[in-house]
Amino acid sequence: MCGRYTLLADELEILQEFDINQPIEGYHQSYNIAPGQKVLAVIHDGKGKRAGYLRWGLVPSWANDEKIGYKMINARSETAHEKPSFKRLMSRKRCLVIADSFYEWKREGKEKHPKRIQLKDRKLFAFAGLWDKWSQGEGDLFTCTILTKEANSFMQEIHHRMPIILPKSKEDDWLTPNQLDPTEAYQFLQTVEEEDLSAYNVAPYVNAAKNNDETCIAPLA
């Protein structure tokens, strides 16, 4: 799964890396991004790419209660094209969720130890995501979920699931609206190339979402 991650890049780095032409309103760095928070994402509005904030935890447009979002921070890529909550989004509302590392907890006996995981050859990258708009009461709520898959050989030592990190060459293909039907989107995700990862231990300090400073990423001695 993916339950915490970081984004420490400067705004200009992000604009250049993802070919965004407009400033990111309210951009801020974070050492400990958690479900329920606003996360930086890129969507295609039919005319071009734009970056902005979505709340992490998908609330489908048809949901009766926005609290469902806390149960939908991740979506299994193997079944998303079949599930009512995600099927329509796989075709029409795909997004990039921007990050530069993520955390995962490795179980050792009765304890879990956090690790920070990065790409070896790239600083910034994008998780494959889905988004939706929920309209009830006052205003609209824009939310997202991160797609996951079975862990690769590197991640298997840490956790049995992992977020889908899109290769740079596949980011625009994922974003382009209505180019893929749900089954094609599923097939696309199953064939994306994997990139080399690295990991190091960090302190349990990161376990608390309220903690958001350099201590979160400090290597554990």
N, C-alpha and C positions, 0 to 999 in steps of 0.2 A: 504494500500500500504506500501511499504518500501522505504523511500527516503533518510534516513541518519542512520548511525550506528557507533559503536565504535569498536576498537580492541586494547586493552591496555596490553595484555598478553606478557610475555617474549617469545622469539623464542623457548626456550627449552620446555616451557609449551605446546606450540602448537605442537611441534614435538612428544612429549610424548602422548598428548591427542588424536592425530589423527594417531598415529603409522606411522610417516614419518621418513624415514631413512636418507634422504639427507638434508643438510642445506637449508634454504630458502634464495635464492639470493635476496639481496636488502630489507630484511625485515625491516619494520618500524612500530611503533605504531601510532595510530591516534585517536584523540578525536572526529573527525567530518568527517567521510568518506561520500563523496557525489557522485552523478552520474557524469560520465565522468572521474572519477579518477580510478587509478589502485587499484584493490581489491584482497586480498589474497584468493585463492581458492585451492581446492584439486580435482584432477581428477584421473581417472584410465587409464593408457596408454596401457592397455592390458597385461602388465607384473606386474604392481604394482601401488601403490598410489604415487603421487608426488604433491608437493605444489609449487605454483608459482602465478604470478600476471596476472590478466585479466582486461581489461578495462570494467567498469560498464556501460552497455548500449549495448544491443545485436545488432550486425550488422550481419544479415544472410549472408551466403556464396554467395547467389545469388543477394544481394543488389547492386544497381548501385551507391549509395552514402552512405558513412559512417555516415552521419549526421542522418540517420534513428535511430541510436543507442540512441539518446537523447529522443526518444519517446518509447523506449523499455527497460526501466530499470526494469520493472516488467512484469510478465506474469501471467494471471489468470489461476490457476490450473484447474478450472472447464472446460476450453475450450482449453487449450494448446495442448491437444492430437488431436485436430481437425484443428488447425490453421496452414497454410502453413509455417509461420515463426518458429514454435516451434515443429510441429509434429515429424519431423525426429530427432530432438534433444532429444525429450522425450524418444526415443528408444536408441540412440547411444551416446549422448553427455550430460550426466548429471554430475553435479559437486556439491561440497559443498562450500559454501561461508562462511568463518570463521568470527565470531563476538563474542563479549561478552556483548553487549547491543544494543538496537536500539532506535531511537527517533520517536515519533509520536506527532502530533499536535491536541489537543482537541479544537473543536470550542465551544466558549462560547459567544453567541450573535454575534457581528460582528468581534470578535477577535479570534485568534487561539493561544493557549498556549502550548509550547513544554513540553513533558514529556520524561524522560529516562526510558526505560523498560528493565528489566532483568529477567532471570530465578531465581527462589528462591533456587533451589537445585544444580545448576551447574553454574560455572563461564563462561567457554567456551562452545560454541555451534555452530551449522552449519545451515544456511539457505539452503533449497533445491534450487538448481540453474540449469541453462542450459548454455552451452557455444557453441561457434562456431568460425571458422577461416575464415576470409575474406581476399582474395588475389586480390588486384588490385593496379597498380602502383608499388611503391617501397616497398618491404617487405610484411609481413603478419601481420594482426591485429587479436588478440585474444580477444574476448569479452564475456560478460555473462549477464544474467538477473536473477532476484530473483523471485521465484514463490510465489504467494499470494493466500489467501483464504478468505472466509467470517470470520469476527471477531468472536472469541469465547465470552463466557459470560463476561470474564474479559475485553477484548479489546473493546467490544461494547460501553462501557461508554466513550471511547476515540475516536475510529474511526471504520468505518464499514468494513474495510479490515485489514489484517495483513499478515506478511510474514510467510511462513511455516518453522517452526523450527523442524528439524528432531530429534526424540529420538536417544540417543546414540546407541541403539541396532539396529537402522535401517539405520545408515549412510553408512555402507559398502554395504547393499542391494541396496541403491540408486545409489551408485557409480559403481557397477559392470556392465561393458559394455555388451550390447546386451542380457541381462538376461530378460528384460521386453520389450514388444512391447508398442506402445504409449498408447493403452487403458489400458493395465496392469499397466503402470506407473501412469496413471490417477487414477486408482482404489487404487493403493498403497498409493498415497498421500491423498486420501479421508479417509483412515483408520488409519493413523498414530496417535499414542497416543498424547494427549496434556499434557504439563507440566505446573506447577503453575508459574505464573508471578507476578512480583511486579513492581511498578512504583512510580516515584516521579517527582515533578515539577522542571524544570530548567529554566534558564533565556533565553530571546529572543536572547541573544548573539549567541546561537547555530544556529540561522536562517541563518547567513552568513557563507557560506562554507569556506571562508578565515580564519575564526576564528577556531583555532585548538590548544587548550590548556586546562588546568584543569578547567578553568571557564565554559567550555561547560557542564561538568558533576556535577558542584557544586550544591547542593540542594538549591532551592529557599527558602529563609527565609520567 
